[in-house]
Amino acid sequence: MGKKFIILVFCFTLIAGFLPQGNSMAASGTITISSAVVNIREGPGLSYPLVKQANKGEKYSIIREKGDWIEVKLSAGQTGWVADWVVSKANNDTSVTSNKTSVGVVTVPSLNVRTSPSSASAAVGKLSKGMTVNVYGTQNNWTQIQFNGQAAWVSSQFLDFQTNTQKGNDTTSSTSGTIGTVTAGSLSIRSEASLNATIIGSVHKGQSFSILGEKNDWIKIEFEPNRYGWVAGWYMDVTTPNVSSEPVAKANKVTIVNNGTNIRKGPNVQSDVLLRANAGDTFAVKREENDWYAIKLANGSIGYVAGWLVSTNGTSPSIQKKGAGSDLRNKTIVLDPGHGGLDTGTTGASGTLEKNLTIRTARLLYDKLTASGANVILTRNSDTYISLPERVSIARTYQADAFVSIHYDANGNSSVRGMTGYYYHTYQKSLAEYLYSSTINQTKLNYRGVRFGDYHVIRENSQNAALMELGYLSNPEEEMTLNSNQYQENAATGLYNGLTRYFKDN
């Protein structure tokens, strides 16, 4: 989606406090200030210095637009930027010519944006589920939006509409009995109904609150017992209950689809695994965070499960695995847990078998990579013997983008410790260095460096391949570390980060 996506989500980046990026476009026409006092800034963002304050009713000529910001002409040749949600606009160009009438939230995983209100017209881009767009008009079953600065159309049946409140009204209206549900991943709570007010907390996507009042486009809620604040109304799905409607679900549930699904400490694949759930296990949903569900565990604590690994009931929406922006998406990665079967590999000072530790690490890494959209193949997934030529053949058969052979080391000197990365061919060196630097940084083992290694699985491999020795089992103290759950998670996370950075940079 690139810059098109950035333009559509610009309002959210403002609330989060980030400076937007993206191209600007020339425009014409005038704007009229619709709020009591409006800040005009040196650039298109809240972090830019203030040029002046404009009063309600003042008019300015438009120079260009960038995201949700408009550059206008001031006196004496000076220019400044004003946010488009505090003005009304009269356009003379061919972009969107009518004022916003409502807001639409995309309800399908992928929605085509077209040049005209017809499925036969050309598609100029796509919107993803949960994205919010401003609605400028409708025609038959089509909705007009602004996409990359120009008028465009999407099918109305795939939008969830919510009407805008009237801008420029400084009075607070009562909305007793109305419920607001957060539609943004994370939404700031402010002390007053303004983007310039102090942030006093945050709420998350899917959480619902009784609306205590409205002011301009802001909504007042009680976000904690006896704690009140204001949230941006354009990121709340507002519903008014009636007598015949069903009550709002309070205990939505998710059901695990596959055996061995990881329940993690946080909403990402780098977080520690708290437990593994099996198909059919159900959990109550507390909230959504991005593409993850926060769920209540049996001991009362909170864990996180990827939304694409569960089915839902109640009112929780199903979540598609997007992989958008992931540098691992669709990459083919072969993981090679060393040894197996009769080939036990090295034996640690306290009896740890290398073959058991390599597959343990590989499975953790497998989970992280597949959750990020990679196509991952294990050379072995059980305690079986696989010959070295067979391992190389798997990489060639699947045309692997990366082959990672996982091992643990040994030395006659039990004081030797640390991690080593190996490559054979020059074209393999970069991958080995990325894997090594990320993993050594994550695990904090002794630094032994990346070096040439004459090992069959990298020597005979025509694919990009590296072999990692993740510590010394012959060192009694290091053997204990390598066996710990914390180290295994860190090692898998380090390898995962190394692959991510490698594919991002190459």
N, C-alpha and C positions, 0 to 999 in steps of 0.2 A: 504493500500500500504506500510506503515511503512518505513523501511530503503530503499526499492527499489525506492520508490517515492523520497526520499531525494537525492539519487544518481542522478536521472534524472534531478532534478531541481537545482543541485549544483551551476551551473553557475549563476543562478539568485540570489542565496543567497550571492554569492561573490559580485555582483554588489550592492546589498542592504547593504553590509558591515557586514554580519553575519558570524560566524564561523560554518562550516558544521559539521554534525554529521554522524555517520554511520560506518560500519565495513570496514576494509581494506582487501585486498586479495593479496596473493603472486603472483608474476609475474616474467617473465624473458625477456631477450632481451636487446636492447639498445635504447637510445633516442639521437637525434641530435638537438642541439639548432638551431632554425630556425629564431629567431629575433636577432637584432643587439646586444642588451645587455639584459640579463635575470637574474632576482633575484632568487637565491636559498635560501630557508628559512628553519628554524628549524622544522617546522611542516606544515601540509597540509592546509594552509590558509594564507590570506594576512596579518593577524594580528601577525603572528609569526616573531621573529627577523630574520634579514638577516644573512646568513652564508657566502655567497660570491656572486659575480656576474660572470656569464658565458657569453662567447662571441659566436657569430654566428659560427656554424660549429663544435663546441666542442661536443664530444660524451661521454656518461655516461652509465654505466650498471644499469639496473632496478632491484630494490629489491622487491618492492610491489607497489600497487596502492590503493588509497583511494579517491573515488569520481572522481573528475577531476584533482587530484594531483598524482604525481609519486615520490616515494622515490628512490633516486639514490645513488650509491657509489661515494664518493669523495676520495681524496688522504688521506693517512695515516689512513685508517680505518674509516674516518669520513663519515657521510651520510647527506643528505639534501633533501628537497622537492621542486619540480618544477611543475608549472601549465602545464597541457598537451596541452593547446592551443598555447603555444609558442615553442613547440618542434614537431619534426616528430619522429615516433616510428617504430622500427622494432621488432616485437614480435616473440618469439620462443615458446610461449605457445599456448593453445587451445582456448583462448578468441577471440578477434577480430584481424584478421591478416592483414587487409588492412587499408590504411589511410582513413580519413574522406573525402568523396566526396561531400557531401551536408548536409543540415539540413532539417529535416521534422517536420512539425507541425501537431499534431493529429486533425482531423476534425470531429470526432464522439464522443459522450458522453463516450463510453467505448470501448477500443480496446484491444483484446487479444494479448498477447506476447507468441510466441510459440517456441519450441525447434528446429524446422526445417521448411523449406518453404512449409508447407502443412497444410490445415485446419484439417487434421486428426491427426497431431502431438499434443503432450501434451502442454497445456497452463501453463506457469510458472508465469503469472501475468497479470496485466491490466494497460493500460495507459488511462488517462483522457483527455477530449477535451482541446486543447490549449497547452498541454505539448509539449516540443521540444526535439527531439532526433537527435543524430548524425548518419548519414547514412554511412555505410561502404561498401555497395555493393547491387546489386539486382539480383534476379533470377526469371525468369518468371514474375509473378505479386506480388512477395514478396520482402521485403526490409530487409536487415541485419542491426541490431542495436546492441548496447552493453547494456545488461540489467543485473543489479546486478553483473557486472564484467565479464559476459560471453556473447558469441555470441548468439543472439536470432533473431527471425524473426517476422515481422508484415506484414499484407496485405497492399500493396502499394496503393490500391485505397482509403485508409482512411488517407493518409498523403498528406499534402500540401508541396511540395518541394521548397527549395530555394538553389541555388548554393553558395558554400563558395567562398570568395575572396581568392586570393593567399597570404599565409603568408610569412613574411620575406621581403615584398616589402615596403620600407619606403617612397616611393613617393606617393603623393596625386594625385589621378586621378579625372578628371572632369566627372560628371554624369548628365549633364544638361538634364532636362526633366524627370528625374526618380523620382518616388514617393516611399517613405518608410512609412510603417504602423507599429506601435508599436504592438508587440505580447505579451509582458510581462505585468503583472498587473501594475507595476510601474517601470520605467526605469530611472536611473540616467543620467544626462547630465554632462559631464566633460569638463574641460578647455582645455585638450589635449587628443590625441588619446591613452590613457593609463589608466589602472585600478588604477594606482598610482596618477593620476592627481586629482586636486581639483574638488569636486562636486559643480556645480553652478546652478543646477535646476533639475527638473524631468518632465517626460512626462508619459502619461498613455495609457493603452491598447486601441487600436482602433483609436488613433490620427494619422493623416497622415501629412507628411512634404515633401517638395521638398528637394532632396538630393543635397547638394552643393559640395560634394567631398567625397572621400574615402581614407583611409590610413590604411594599414594592414586590420584588420577586423572591423575598426571603420568608422562611417559615420558622416559627418558634416551636421548640420541642423541649420536653423534659428528658434529657439523655441519661441521667442518673438520678436516683432518688433525691429530690429537692435541689437538683442542679439543672438550670435552664440555659438555653442558648439558641442561636440562629444558624440555620443552614440554607444553602442556595436552593431555591425552590425548583430550579430547572434540573436538579438531580434528585428529585423526589417524585415518585409515582403516587399521585393523590387519588384516594377513593373515598366516597361517602357511603357508609353502610346504610341499608334500608331494612325494613322489617322482614322482607322475604328473602334477603340474602343470607348465605351461610356465614357463620362466624369465621374470622380470620384464623387460619391454622396456627397453633402455637407450638406444636411439637412435630415439625417435619422430620422425616426420616430418610436415610439413604441405606441401600442394600448393596453389599459387596458382590461384585460379579465374578471375580476369579479368586481361586485359592492363593494364599501367600501374598495378598495385597498389603503393601507397606502403609502403616499409619505412622505419620511423622510428627516431629516436635513443632515444625513450622510449615508454612504453605509454600514449600519449594522442594525440589529433589535433592538439594544439598543438606537439608535438615536431618538430624538423627532419627533413626527408626525407633519408635516406641514399642511397637508390636506388629505382628503380621496377622491379618484377618483372613478368613476363608469365605468362599462363596456362600451367600445366604445370610451371613452375619448382618445385623441391622444396628444402626446408631442414630440417635437423635441429633438433628442439625442445630447448631447454635447460631451460625452465620456463614456467609460466603466471603472469601477473600480471594479476589481475582478468579482463577480457575479451580480453586480448592474449597472444600467444605471443612469448616471447624466443627468437630463432632464431640459429643460427650462420651467418654469411655466409662467402663464398668466401675472404676475407682473414683469417678467423679471428676477426673482431670480432663483437659481438652487436648485432642489430637487433630491432625489434619490428613485428609485423604484427597487425592486428585479427583476432580469432578468427572473425568472421563472414565474412571474405573468403577463407577457405581451407577445403580439405577435409583430413581427417586420416586417418592410419593408425597402427599401433602401438596404444598404450593411451591416447593423448591424446584427451580427450573433445572433441566438437564444441562450439562456443560459439555461442550465439544472440545476435543483436544485441538488447540489452535496451532501451536508451534510457531506462531507468527513471530518473526524476528529471531528465531532460534538458528544459530549457525550449525547446529547438528541435524536439523530437520532433513530427512531423506538421505542422510549420509549412511553408507554401508560400512559397519565397523565389525571386524572379527576379533573377539576376545579369546585368548588362548591360555586357559589355566594350565600351567605346566604340570607334567607327569600324570599319574592316574593309574589305577589298577595295580598290577604287579610292580610298576615303576613308582615307588613311593617318593622319589626325590631325596633330598637330604633329610636327616632326622635331627631334631633340635636337642639341646642339652638336657631337656626334661622330657624328651620323647615326642615332641610335636612333629607330625609328618608334613613335609612340604606340600604334598599333593592335596591334603585337606585344606590347608590355608590358602593355596592359590585359587581353588574353586570358590571358597568363601568370599574372597575379594572380588573375583570375577562376577559373582551373582549380584553383589551390591552395586558394582559398576554397571552391570546389565540393567538393573532397575532404573538407575539414574538416566542412562542414555535412552532407553525406550520411552521413558516419561517425557523426554525432550524431543521425541519424534524421529530418533535415529532408527535405522534398520540394523539390528544387532544379532550376530550369530556367535554362539559359543562352540568352540571346537569340541568340547565335552561338557555335558551337564550332569554327569554322575561320575562315580569312581570307576571309570573304565580306561583301558589303555588305548591311546591313539598314537600311531607312529608319527615321527617327525615329518616324513614326506606327506602323510595324510593332512597334517595341520597346514602345511604350505599349500596343498592342493585346494583346501577349503577357501583360503584367501583368494586364490586364482579363480576358482569356480564362481565365486560371488563378486568378483572384481571389486574387492574391498578398497574403500577409500583410506582405511587405516587398519593395520593388524597390530594388536598389542599382546605380547606374550608376557604373562605374569609369573614371577618366580620369587623365591626366597633363598638367601645365600648361606654359605657355611665356609669356615676356615679352621685350619688346625690350631690357630692361635685364637683362643676363646675371648680375647680382649678386643678383637676386630669387630667393628660395628659400623652401621650406616647404610646408605642407599646408593645404588649405581645404575646408570642408564646405558644401554648399548645400542649401537647401530652397526651395520656392515657396509652398505653402499652409501655413497655420498648423499644421494637423494633421500636417504632415511634419517640423516642427521638432524634435520630441523624438527621432525616429529619427536625424536628422542629427547631433544632439548626442551621442547614445550612440555612434554609429559614430565620430565624430570624436575624442571624448575617449579612447576605448579605443585607437584606431589611433595617435594622436599620442603616447600614453603608451608604446606598444609600439615605435614607430619612432624616437622622439626627434627628429623633424624640427622645423624652426622653426614656431612657432605663428602661424597666420594667422586662425584662428577659424572659426566657423560663421556664415553670412550668407545673406541672401535672394539667389536667383539665378534669372534669367528664362531657364531652359533648357527646351526642348520636352519632354524625357522626364520632367521633374517638374511642369512647368506644366500639361500636358495629362493628367496621370496622376491618376485618381480613387483609386488605391491609395496606401498609405503608401509614400512614395518619397523617396530622397535621392541626391544626386550628390556623389561624392568626387573631389577633385583631389589625387592622392597624391604631389605633388612636382613640381619644375620641371626639365624636360628641357633648357631653354634655359640652365641654369646648368651649366657643364662638370663641376664637382666633384660637384654633386648628381646629374647624369646617371649618373656612375659608381656612385654609391651606389644609385640606383634600379635599376640593372641587376644588382646583386649578388644572389646566391642568398639571402644572409642578410636583405637588405632585403625581398625578395619574400616570404619566409616570415614576417617580422615584420609586414608590411602585411596579409597574409592572416589571420594570427593576431589582429591588432588588430581587423579587421573582424568576424571570427568572435566575438571576445569582446564586441564592441559589440552584435551581434545577440543573443547569449546574454543579456546584461544587460538589453537592451531588453525582450525577451519575458518575462524573469523579473519585471521591475518593472511591466509594463503588461498 
